[in-house]
């Protein structure tokens, strides 16, 4: 079976829920990859190297798509996560 990559978008306050989801995904789909786009700045929520997912930060995304910084200022946290969906 071909390897899959699943993606999700979350703000740092949801990282504990993302960890649970990623561990469950890894349990049921060993060897497959989960990528999380963090929809805000890391700050003190720095992930550890043994996280069960690969992290894509907003800074990394904005390097490629600087217009996203403008969009970020127009939306609240949830709306911004939805706005990022087509970009991911």
PAMAR-967191 format. One line per 3 residues: number of its first residue (from 1); their letters; for each residue x, y negated, z negated of N, C-alpha, C. Coordinates in nm, 2 decimals, always signed. Atoms other than C-alpha are relative to their C-alpha. Layout:
NUM) a) X,Y,Z,X,Y,Z,X,Y,Z ~ ... $
This chain:
1) xxx) +0.08,+0.12,+0.00,+0.00,+0.00,+0.00,+0.09,-0.12,+0.00 ~ -0.08,+0.12,-0.01,+0.13,-0.35,+0.08,-0.01,-0.08,-0.13 ~ -0.01,+0.09,+0.12,+0.24,-0.58,-0.20,-0.09,-0.12,+0.02 $
4) xxx) +0.09,+0.12,+0.00,+0.00,-0.86,-0.29,+0.06,-0.10,-0.09 ~ -0.03,+0.11,+0.09,+0.05,-1.20,-0.44,-0.13,-0.07,-0.03 ~ +0.12,+0.08,+0.04,-0.23,-1.36,-0.64,+0.04,-0.13,-0.06 $
7) xxx) -0.03,+0.13,+0.04,-0.24,-1.72,-0.73,-0.12,-0.06,-0.08 ~ +0.10,+0.08,+0.07,-0.42,-1.94,-0.98,+0.05,-0.13,-0.04 ~ -0.03,+0.14,+0.03,-0.42,-2.30,-1.09,-0.04,-0.02,-0.15 $
10) xxx) +0.04,+0.03,+0.14,-0.42,-2.40,-1.46,+0.08,-0.12,-0.06 ~ -0.08,+0.10,+0.08,-0.32,-2.68,-1.69,+0.07,+0.07,-0.12 ~ -0.09,-0.06,+0.11,-0.07,-2.62,-1.97,-0.08,+0.05,-0.12 $
13) xxx) +0.07,-0.05,+0.11,-0.34,-2.59,-2.23,-0.07,+0.13,+0.02 ~ +0.06,-0.13,-0.03,-0.47,-2.28,-2.05,+0.11,+0.11,+0.02 ~ -0.10,-0.10,-0.02,-0.13,-2.11,-2.04,-0.02,+0.13,-0.08 $
16) xxx) +0.02,-0.13,+0.07,-0.22,-1.86,-2.32,-0.10,+0.09,+0.08 ~ +0.09,-0.08,-0.08,-0.52,-1.75,-2.11,+0.06,+0.06,+0.13 ~ -0.06,-0.04,-0.12,-0.31,-1.73,-1.80,+0.10,+0.12,-0.03 $
19) xxx) -0.09,-0.11,+0.04,-0.06,-1.51,-1.99,-0.08,+0.13,-0.01 ~ +0.09,-0.12,+0.01,-0.34,-1.26,-2.08,-0.04,+0.05,+0.13 ~ +0.05,-0.04,-0.13,-0.47,-1.26,-1.73,+0.12,+0.07,+0.08 $
22) xxx) -0.12,-0.05,-0.08,-0.12,-1.21,-1.58,+0.05,+0.14,-0.06 ~ -0.04,-0.13,+0.05,-0.04,-0.92,-1.82,-0.10,+0.11,+0.04 ~ +0.10,-0.10,-0.04,-0.37,-0.75,-1.74,+0.02,+0.03,+0.15 $
25) xxx) -0.02,-0.02,-0.15,-0.30,-0.80,-1.36,+0.12,+0.09,+0.02 ~ -0.12,-0.08,-0.02,+0.05,-0.65,-1.40,-0.02,+0.14,-0.05 ~ +0.03,-0.13,+0.05,-0.09,-0.36,-1.60,-0.07,+0.08,+0.11 $
28) xxx) +0.08,-0.07,-0.10,-0.34,-0.27,-1.33,+0.06,+0.00,+0.14 ~ -0.06,+0.01,-0.13,-0.13,-0.37,-1.03,+0.15,-0.02,-0.01 ~ -0.14,+0.01,+0.02,+0.23,-0.29,-1.11,+0.08,-0.03,+0.13 $
31) xxx) -0.08,+0.03,-0.12,+0.49,-0.44,-0.88,-0.05,-0.11,+0.08 ~ +0.06,+0.11,-0.08,+0.26,-0.71,-0.75,+0.02,-0.13,-0.07 ~ -0.05,+0.13,+0.05,+0.32,-1.08,-0.81,-0.12,-0.09,-0.03 $
34) xxx) +0.10,+0.10,+0.04,+0.12,-1.35,-0.98,+0.07,-0.14,+0.00 ~ -0.05,+0.13,-0.01,+0.19,-1.72,-0.91,-0.10,-0.09,-0.07 ~ +0.08,+0.10,+0.06,+0.06,-2.00,-1.13,+0.04,-0.14,+0.03 $
37) xxx) -0.03,+0.14,-0.02,+0.04,-2.36,-1.02,-0.04,-0.07,-0.12 ~ +0.03,+0.08,+0.12,+0.06,-2.58,-1.33,-0.04,-0.13,+0.05 ~ +0.06,+0.12,-0.06,-0.17,-2.87,-1.26,+0.03,-0.12,-0.09 $
40) xxx) -0.04,+0.11,+0.07,+0.00,-3.10,-1.51,+0.15,+0.01,-0.03 ~ -0.14,+0.00,+0.04,+0.35,-3.18,-1.65,+0.02,+0.10,-0.11 ~ -0.03,-0.10,+0.10,+0.52,-2.91,-1.86,+0.01,-0.06,-0.14 $
43) xxx) -0.01,+0.05,+0.14,+0.62,-3.12,-2.16,+0.06,+0.11,-0.09 ~ -0.04,-0.10,+0.10,+0.65,-2.89,-2.46,-0.05,+0.14,+0.03 ~ +0.06,-0.13,-0.03,+0.47,-2.61,-2.29,+0.09,+0.08,+0.09 $
46) xxx) -0.10,-0.07,-0.08,+0.79,-2.48,-2.13,-0.02,+0.15,+0.00 ~ +0.01,-0.15,+0.00,+0.73,-2.12,-2.02,+0.13,+0.07,-0.03 ~ -0.12,-0.07,+0.03,+0.97,-1.86,-2.13,+0.05,+0.08,+0.12 $
49) xxx) -0.05,-0.08,-0.12,+1.19,-1.66,-1.88,-0.07,+0.13,+0.01 ~ +0.07,-0.13,-0.01,+0.99,-1.34,-1.96,-0.15,-0.01,+0.03 ~ +0.15,+0.01,-0.03,+0.65,-1.48,-1.85,-0.04,+0.10,+0.10 $
52) xxx) +0.05,-0.10,-0.10,+0.44,-1.23,-1.66,-0.05,-0.06,+0.13 ~ +0.04,+0.07,-0.13,+0.40,-1.48,-1.37,+0.11,-0.09,+0.04 ~ -0.09,+0.10,-0.06,+0.60,-1.70,-1.14,-0.07,-0.14,-0.01 $
55) xxx) +0.06,+0.13,+0.02,+0.55,-2.07,-1.21,+0.04,-0.10,+0.11 ~ -0.02,+0.11,-0.10,+0.51,-2.34,-0.95,-0.05,-0.13,-0.07 ~ +0.03,+0.12,+0.07,+0.52,-2.68,-1.11,-0.06,-0.11,+0.09 $
58) xxx) +0.05,+0.11,-0.08,+0.34,-2.99,-1.00,+0.11,-0.09,+0.06 ~ -0.12,+0.07,-0.05,+0.68,-3.16,-0.96,+0.05,+0.06,+0.13 ~ -0.04,-0.07,-0.12,+0.78,-2.89,-0.71,-0.09,-0.02,+0.12 $
61) xxx) +0.10,+0.02,-0.10,+0.46,-2.93,-0.52,+0.00,-0.14,+0.05 ~ +0.00,+0.14,-0.05,+0.48,-3.31,-0.51,+0.12,-0.04,+0.07 ~ -0.12,+0.02,-0.08,+0.83,-3.29,-0.37,-0.04,+0.02,+0.15 $
64) xxx) +0.04,-0.03,-0.14,+0.67,-3.14,-0.06,-0.12,-0.08,+0.04 ~ +0.12,+0.08,-0.03,+0.34,-3.33,-0.08,-0.02,-0.12,-0.09 ~ +0.00,+0.11,+0.09,+0.39,-3.67,-0.24,-0.14,-0.07,-0.02 $
67) xxx) +0.14,+0.06,+0.01,+0.03,-3.78,-0.17,-0.08,+0.06,-0.12 ~ +0.07,-0.06,+0.11,-0.08,-3.54,-0.45,+0.01,-0.09,-0.13 ~ -0.01,+0.09,+0.12,+0.04,-3.79,-0.71,-0.11,-0.10,+0.00 $
70) xxx) +0.11,+0.10,-0.01,-0.21,-4.04,-0.58,-0.14,+0.07,-0.04 ~ +0.13,-0.07,+0.03,-0.49,-3.78,-0.60,-0.01,+0.03,-0.15 ~ +0.00,-0.04,+0.14,-0.39,-3.68,-0.95,-0.06,-0.12,-0.09 $
73) xxx) +0.05,+0.11,+0.07,-0.47,-4.03,-1.07,-0.15,-0.02,+0.01 ~ +0.14,+0.02,-0.02,-0.83,-4.01,-0.94,-0.09,+0.10,-0.07 ~ +0.09,-0.11,+0.05,-0.95,-3.69,-1.10,+0.04,+0.03,-0.14 $
76) xxx) -0.03,-0.06,+0.13,-0.98,-3.54,-1.44,+0.07,+0.13,+0.02 ~ -0.08,-0.12,+0.00,-0.80,-3.22,-1.53,-0.06,+0.11,+0.09 ~ +0.07,-0.11,-0.08,-1.06,-2.98,-1.39,-0.02,-0.03,+0.14 $
79) xxx) +0.01,+0.04,-0.14,-1.13,-3.18,-1.08,+0.13,+0.01,+0.08 ~ -0.13,-0.01,-0.07,-0.76,-3.20,-1.00,+0.04,+0.14,+0.03 ~ -0.02,-0.14,-0.03,-0.73,-2.83,-1.03,-0.07,+0.05,+0.12 $
82) xxx) +0.07,-0.04,-0.12,-1.00,-2.78,-0.78,+0.06,-0.07,+0.12 ~ -0.06,+0.07,-0.12,-0.84,-3.04,-0.55,+0.13,+0.06,+0.05 ~ -0.12,-0.06,-0.03,-0.52,-2.85,-0.56,-0.02,+0.14,+0.08 $
85) xxx) +0.02,-0.14,-0.05,-0.68,-2.52,-0.44,+0.04,+0.01,+0.15 ~ -0.04,-0.02,-0.14,-0.64,-2.58,-0.06,+0.16,-0.01,+0.02 ~ -0.15,+0.02,-0.01,-0.27,-2.68,-0.12,+0.07,+0.13,-0.04 $
88) x) -0.06,-0.12,+0.04,-0.19,-2.36,-0.30,-0.01,+0.11,+0.10 $
